[in-house]
Amino acid sequence: MGEPMRWIAIFEDDPSADFVRKDHSEGHFNYLAAHRDAMLIAGGLRPAPDEWYCGGLWVLDVATREEAVPLCEGDPYFRHGLRKGYRLFTWGKAPVYGPVTL
């Protein structure tokens, strides 16, 4: 297994499936808590502070895409259809920034 690296998962929600957020929010947050070792930080995305959620962003600390995919697809929001898709990227901060702790 390779060294852990940072992966970014950007989720896009299906607005017609927003009921999933209400019905499965407890399961979603329990899922995030259960995977805190691999998920450095996670949260919802909104177009503006006063607008409703349209997706999510996670920073993952796993070695491979093969480890990131099941984390993304195991989330109740994904399994029950709120997430209409996601994109995975490797990420590293620019060298002009000092140490950052997540």
C-alpha positions in Angstrom: 0.0 0.0 0.0 1.3 3.5 -0.9 1.8 6.4 1.4 -1.4 8.4 2.3 -2.0 11.4 0.2 -4.7 14.0 0.0 -7.7 13.4 -2.3 -10.5 15.8 -2.8 -14.0 14.6 -3.4 -16.4 17.1 -4.8 -20.0 15.9 -4.8 -22.9 17.3 -6.8 -26.4 16.9 -5.4 -29.5 16.1 -7.4 -32.0 18.8 -6.4 -35.0 16.5 -7.0 -33.6 14.1 -4.3 -33.2 16.6 -1.5 -35.6 14.5 0.6 -32.7 12.1 1.1 -30.9 14.8 3.1 -33.8 14.9 5.6 -34.4 11.1 5.7 -30.7 10.1 5.9 -28.8 13.0 7.6 -28.2 11.0 10.8 -26.8 8.1 8.8 -24.7 10.5 6.8 -23.2 12.1 9.8 -22.6 8.7 11.6 -20.8 7.6 8.4 -18.6 10.6 8.4 -17.8 10.1 12.1 -17.0 6.4 11.5 -14.5 7.3 8.8 -12.7 10.2 10.5 -9.4 8.4 10.2 -9.6 8.8 6.4 -11.7 11.9 6.1 -9.7 14.9 7.4 -12.6 17.2 6.9 -16.0 17.2 5.1 -18.8 19.6 4.6 -21.7 20.9 2.5 -21.3 23.3 -0.4 -23.7 26.2 -1.1 -23.8 28.7 -4.0 -24.0 31.5 -1.4 -24.2 31.7 2.4 -28.0 32.1 2.4 -28.7 29.5 -0.3 -29.5 25.8 0.2 -26.9 23.0 -0.2 -25.9 21.9 -3.7 -23.2 19.4 -2.9 -20.3 18.5 -0.6 -16.5 18.6 -0.4 -14.3 16.1 1.4 -10.6 16.1 2.0 -9.5 12.4 2.2 -6.1 11.1 3.5 -5.8 7.8 1.6 -3.1 6.2 -0.6 -5.1 5.4 -3.7 -8.2 6.2 -5.7 -9.3 2.6 -5.0 -9.5 3.5 -1.3 -11.3 6.8 -2.0 -14.0 5.5 -4.2 -15.7 3.1 -1.7 -15.6 5.9 0.9 -17.4 8.2 -1.5 -19.9 5.6 -2.6 -20.6 4.1 0.8 -22.1 7.4 2.2 -25.8 7.1 2.7 -26.3 10.4 0.8 -24.7 8.7 -2.2 -26.4 5.3 -1.8 -29.8 6.8 -1.5 -29.5 9.1 -4.5 -28.9 12.6 -3.2 -25.4 12.7 -4.8 -25.8 12.6 -8.5 -22.1 12.3 -9.0 -18.7 13.2 -7.6 -15.2 14.0 -8.9 -12.0 12.8 -7.3 -8.7 14.7 -7.5 -5.3 14.3 -5.9 -4.3 17.5 -4.1 -1.2 19.0 -2.6 -0.9 22.6 -1.3 1.4 25.0 -3.1 4.9 25.3 -1.6 4.5 29.0 -0.7 2.2 28.0 2.2 3.7 26.9 5.5 2.5 23.8 7.4 -1.3 23.4 7.5 -3.0 21.0 9.9 -6.4 19.6 9.0 
